[in-house]
Amino acid sequence: KFWDVEPRLDLLSARDEDEAYLAAKPGKKYILYFTQQGGGTVGLNLEEYEERRFNISWINVETGKFHSETVISGSGIHTINRPDEIAHWVATITAQE
């Protein structure tokens, strides 16, 4: 739910201007949007959550189709690479229960 998250650009690193935007409820859920003009890679700060694992699901904004799903561990800054640099992409990143 979009009303459960708030803008959190402070959790992104290696972000170019107008490359990516983040809304989050830290430790629980994140919505990462890559613009079409962006370079395609940012760092996501998960340093406080080393005990958690997170699912990342990609959606192509232009087609509405899911692309892939992966799992990452919390802790540190994770490099998030979008599937390609042609389309707009949204990643939903959610903590596993």
ChimeraX attribute file (.defattr): number of C-alpha atoms within 10 A of each C-alpha:
attribute: neighborCount
match mode: 1-to-1
recipient: residues
	/A:1	5
	/A:2	9
	/A:3	7
	/A:4	10
	/A:5	16
	/A:6	14
	/A:7	13
	/A:8	16
	/A:9	15
	/A:10	9
	/A:11	18
	/A:12	20
	/A:13	15
	/A:14	11
	/A:15	17
	/A:16	12
	/A:17	10
	/A:18	12
	/A:19	17
	/A:20	23
	/A:21	19
	/A:22	20
	/A:23	20
	/A:24	21
	/A:25	15
	/A:26	17
	/A:27	18
	/A:28	15
	/A:29	20
	/A:30	25
	/A:31	21
	/A:32	25
	/A:33	21
	/A:34	24
	/A:35	19
	/A:36	17
	/A:37	14
	/A:38	20
	/A:39	19
	/A:40	21
	/A:41	19
	/A:42	24
	/A:43	16
	/A:44	23
	/A:45	18
	/A:46	19
	/A:47	13
	/A:48	12
	/A:49	17
	/A:50	12
	/A:51	8
	/A:52	16
	/A:53	18
	/A:54	22
	/A:55	16
	/A:56	21
	/A:57	17
	/A:58	21
	/A:59	20
	/A:60	17
	/A:61	16
	/A:62	9
	/A:63	10
	/A:64	11
	/A:65	10
	/A:66	14
	/A:67	12
	/A:68	11
	/A:69	13
	/A:70	10
	/A:71	14
	/A:72	14
	/A:73	16
	/A:74	20
	/A:75	16
	/A:76	14
	/A:77	15
	/A:78	17
	/A:79	14
	/A:80	16
	/A:81	14
	/A:82	23
	/A:83	17
	/A:84	12
	/A:85	16
	/A:86	13
	/A:87	17
	/A:88	21
	/A:89	25
	/A:90	23
	/A:91	25
	/A:92	18
	/A:93	23
	/A:94	20
	/A:95	19
	/A:96	12
	/A:97	7
